[in-house]
Amino acid sequence: GAVVSQHPSRVICKSGTSVKIECRSLDFQATTMFWYRQFPKQSLMLMATSNEGSKATYEQGVEKDKFLINHASLTLSTLTVTSAHPEDSSFYICSAEGLAGGLTDTQYFGPGTRLTVL
Amino acid sequence: EDQVTQSPEALRLQEGESSSLNCSYTVSGLRGLFWYRQDPGKGPEFLFTLYSAGEEKEKERLKATLTKKESFLHITAPKPEDSATYLCAVQEVTGNQFYFGTGTSLTVIP
């Protein structure tokens, strides 16, 4: 149990375009989903925390107008990188925290999305 | 101030050579401490959650322990497939944000 998927796994786009990344909890309902960014050989950097039906909470320094997060249901959150530029190229990872039982207080991570902006 | 510090940054072991990874933390109140394994190009894989000092958990060749200031991930007789980056994270009692360490990159040489 506790499987989180991300789509797409890899995306290459031109500078100025927008890219949407989906994060789904496949076999559990997630009260909270998190979006992270990871640079090569570095740890995870939390970008934002989202709860179903409410606005996401962004970390300091993360542009909310550039990284749009929608948490439409207890199993789906999306991150849209708007007007992407080469410096946005990175590995984006989502995680989900379970609703109840043994899944609470533990984040389960998706496999990540490699974004390359040309 | 860093809430989570992992050491060493990198560790090379011979197959079968046991060792420990350290995760020290400074939070006002610990809700939980988490260990993850991350392979290159993939998302972290959950290993353990520890909640209180003195708690221990085991899974195959891995054993995690917790004190009031740090956690150890002991690796007994490691195999090459144990090579990965091991991440530690803590969650405070207040709020649900996780603080991640920078990880320990483990390489097990056959």
Interface residues (C-beta under 8 A of the other chain):
Chain A: A2 V4 Q6 T32 F34 K41 Q42 S43 L44 L46 T49 F91 I93 S95 E97 D105 T106 Q107 Y108 F109 G110 P111 G112 R114
Chain B: R31 G32 F34 Y36 G41 K42 G43 P44 E45 F46 T49 L87 A89 Q91 N96 Q97 F98 F100 G101 T102 G103 S105
